[in-house]
Amino acid sequence: METNSTSKLIEIAKNKGIIFRRGEKTLFTKYSYFQVINAYKNLFTYDEDTIDEIKNNIVNKVKVEFYKTSFQIKNDVSDDKLYETICNKICKKYGLSGQTLLEKEEQIKSIKYHHHIYNQGTLYTDFVRMYKFEHELRMMLLKYTLIVEESIKNIFISYLNDKNAEPNYLVNMDNYNTNSLKSKSFDTMKLIIDKYDNQKSKPIKRKRDQHLIVPYWIIINELAMNQTYYAMANLNSDDSYKIFLRCLNFFTNLNLSEEKRGKTPKQLNYEKKMVNNFKTLLCYLGEFRNMLAHNQPIYCYNVLNYNINGNPKFEYELPLVNPSYIDKTGNKVDIKKQQINIMGSLMNSLKEYFGSDNFNSNNSTKLDLSKIIYILYKMLKHIDKNTNFYSELVEIYSKYNIILSKSVINVENPKKINEMKNAISKLSTYDMEISSFIKKIESGKAYKSGLKSKERQLKDITKQINTILKSINVNVVKSKYKHFPVGKRYTEFTGINSNFFNNIK
């Protein structure tokens, strides 16, 4: 593919309609074009043209000047040469080697090329805002995902401890399920054996230097979340089922026993379904954890393909389904319908896991960012009722004025508030003793000195209140960012709107 200098990339972005305000070209040098503009372009576009649409528009004299500007084509290129020149530009950019115009067109189509058309007034700083927002959101979510990951490892180790497993349990092939041709048990074994050579791990190195076997409780702590998941999933079916059942009990409201005796077939099928569905959720969470750790955009979590003009607009990677699946009536079931059916089952399971709420009762069956955040939050809430997950989530969205607007009241010198309360308390209990003075006046007794004394008391209290009041400053702190211009598009991708934050409580 074609490479470009920093100044060339800025020129390309400007020709696409992205606005750089004064001083923002310097800002551009601090960030990667790929991680900022390319990563979030789908949020800021209102249309996209395929190569066929570009061809038709040029033939019909539509958007000719726009294409010349976007593709940086000189004015001396005639209209009848414009389309071929655009094809040449695209081929050069992507390293395509077609010789004839027809070959070039076919190669451009083969890479599913789309020319993005940005909203009018799109600012480069809005891309940077999204980048900073997602970076902060990823770090927050990763922190809490690691708590789940550690808990899963502890459950895994605890189960093997209770089983009195041999220290070399994870490198004994007899403990794995090798009955299926699709089994990944050998891959898991290889991964774990490779861990034995990890000289950067002090616990492993220490055992190797002592010429001792590296026990499972050390190996498990060396695994990433998805590696731990697959290690548990590839064990023999009995051990695997019981470990995932313990995970289910730990993170949800369910409390299923490992004992099968005395249970009806209906009970066993229900429990199996609950365990398998939760196992699926852990798999999704493990893949999500990798996205967080590798700094990938997460607004498009699980989006396989996006076509702004398509119907539907989104194709999803998960749940994995069989493209050739045939139902009982002999009809082929399309991928989207299969995914909706699976997600419907999972959404019903969420009610069993965490109780029915506004989110799992009235939500769509798309697996998007809203679902994975909800699942993570509910799992954490179950194991720690005082988790700060929710407040931190709200703070990040509010800080960047994405979906939520920040409006926080800050009080300077808050210690003075107690003094103010005491002073007001004095005022509320202050008694002018009016009836007493009336009696004195009517009976001709002296009253002026007493009245003046009461007046001084009132003035002293009022003066104290005013003095304290001047020392207390109240400021309303709002986000430094203006209204996010593409909030609706963000909601389309993520399923997150303002109601989301109320529904997940």
Rosetta blueprint (number, residue, H / E / L):
1 M L
2 E L
3 T L
4 N L
5 S L
6 T H
7 S H
8 K H
9 L H
10 I H
11 E H
12 I H
13 A H
14 K H
15 N H
16 K L
17 G L
18 I L
19 I E
20 F L
21 R L
22 R L
23 G L
24 E H
25 K H
26 T H
27 L H
28 F H
29 T L
30 K L
31 Y L
32 S L
33 Y H
34 F H
35 Q H
36 V H
37 I H
38 N H
39 A H
40 Y H
41 K H
42 N H
43 L H
44 F H
45 T E
46 Y E
47 D E
48 E E
49 D E
50 T L
51 I H
52 D H
53 E H
54 I H
55 K H
56 N H
57 N H
58 I H
59 V H
60 N L
61 K L
62 V L
63 K L
64 V H
65 E H
66 F H
67 Y H
68 K H
69 T H
70 S H
71 F L
72 Q L
73 I L
74 K L
75 N L
76 D L
77 V L
78 S L
79 D H
80 D H
81 K H
82 L H
83 Y H
84 E H
85 T H
86 I H
87 C H
88 N H
89 K H
90 I H
91 C H
92 K H
93 K H
94 Y H
95 G L
96 L L
97 S L
98 G L
99 Q L
100 T L
101 L H
102 L H
103 E H
104 K H
105 E H
106 E H
107 Q H
108 I H
109 K H
110 S H
111 I L
112 K L
113 Y L
114 H L
115 H E
116 H E
117 I E
118 Y E
119 N L
120 Q L
121 G L
122 T L
123 L E
124 Y H
125 T H
126 D H
127 F H
128 V H
129 R H
130 M H
131 Y H
132 K H
133 F H
134 E H
135 H H
136 E H
137 L H
138 R H
139 M H
140 M H
141 L H
142 L H
143 K H
144 Y H
145 T H
146 L H
147 I H
148 V H
149 E H
150 E H
151 S H
152 I H
153 K H
154 N H
155 I H
156 F H
157 I H
158 S H
159 Y H
160 L H
161 N H
162 D H
163 K L
164 N L
165 A L
166 E L
167 P L
168 N L
169 Y H
170 L H
171 V H
172 N L
173 M H
174 D H
175 N H
176 Y E
177 N L
178 T L
179 N L
180 S L
181 L L
182 K L
183 S L
184 K L
185 S H
186 F H
187 D H
188 T H
189 M H
190 K H
191 L H
192 I H
193 I H
194 D H
195 K H
196 Y L
197 D L
198 N L
199 Q L
200 K L
201 S L
202 K H
203 P H
204 I H
205 K H
206 R H
207 K H
208 R H
209 D H
210 Q L
211 H L
212 L L
213 I L
214 V L
215 P L
216 Y H
217 W H
218 I H
219 I H
220 I H
221 N H
222 E H
223 L L
224 A L
225 M H
226 N H
227 Q H
228 T H
229 Y H
230 Y H
231 A H
232 M H
233 A H
234 N L
235 L E
236 N L
237 S H
238 D H
239 D H
240 S H
241 Y H
242 K H
243 I H
244 F H
245 L H
246 R H
247 C H
248 L H
249 N H
250 F H
251 F H
252 T L
253 N L
254 L L
255 N L
256 L L
257 S L
258 E L
259 E L
260 K L
261 R L
262 G L
263 K L
264 T L
265 P H
266 K H
267 Q H
268 L H
269 N H
270 Y H
271 E H
272 K H
273 K H
274 M H
275 V H
276 N H
277 N H
278 F H
279 K H
280 T H
281 L H
282 L H
283 C H
284 Y H
285 L H
286 G H
287 E H
288 F H
289 R H
290 N H
291 M H
292 L H
293 A H
294 H L
295 N L
296 Q L
297 P L
298 I L
299 Y L
300 C L
301 Y L
302 N L
303 V E
304 L E
305 N E
306 Y E
307 N L
308 I L
309 N L
310 G L
311 N L
312 P L
313 K L
314 F E
315 E E
316 Y E
317 E L
318 L L
319 P L
320 L L
321 V L
322 N L
323 P L
324 S L
325 Y L
326 I E
327 D L
328 K L
329 T L
330 G L
331 N L
332 K E
333 V L
334 D L
335 I H
336 K H
337 K H
338 Q H
339 Q H
340 I H
341 N H
342 I H
343 M H
344 G H
345 S H
346 L H
347 M H
348 N H
349 S H
350 L H
351 K H
352 E H
353 Y H
354 F H
355 G L
356 S L
357 D L
358 N H
359 F H
360 N H
361 S H
362 N L
363 N L
364 S L
365 T L
366 K L
367 L L
368 D L
369 L H
370 S H
371 K H
372 I H
373 I H
374 Y H
375 I H
376 L H
377 Y H
378 K H
379 M H
380 L H
381 K H
382 H H
383 I H
384 D L
385 K L
386 N L
387 T L
388 N L
389 F H
390 Y H
391 S H
392 E H
393 L H
394 V H
395 E H
396 I H
397 Y H
398 S H
399 K H
400 Y L
401 N L
402 I L
403 I L
404 L L
405 S L
406 K L
407 S E
408 V E
409 I E
410 N E
411 V E
412 E E
413 N L
414 P L
415 K L
416 K H
417 I H
418 N H
419 E H
420 M H
421 K H
422 N H
423 A H
424 I H
425 S H
426 K H
427 L H
428 S H
429 T H
430 Y L
431 D L
432 M L
433 E L
434 I H
435 S H
436 S H
437 F H
438 I H
439 K H
440 K H
441 I H
442 E H
443 S H
444 G L
445 K L
446 A L
447 Y L
448 K H
449 S H
450 G H
451 L H
452 K H
453 S H
454 K H
455 E H
456 R H
457 Q H
458 L H
459 K H
460 D H
461 I H
462 T H
463 K H
464 Q H
465 I H
466 N H
467 T H
468 I H
469 L H
470 K H
471 S H
472 I L
473 N E
474 V E
475 N E
476 V E
477 V E
478 K E
479 S L
480 K L
481 Y L
482 K L
483 H L
484 F L
485 P L
486 V L
487 G H
488 K H
489 R H
490 Y H
491 T H
492 E H
493 F H
494 T H
495 G L
496 I L
497 N L
498 S H
499 N H
500 F H
501 F H
502 N H
503 N H
504 I L
505 K L
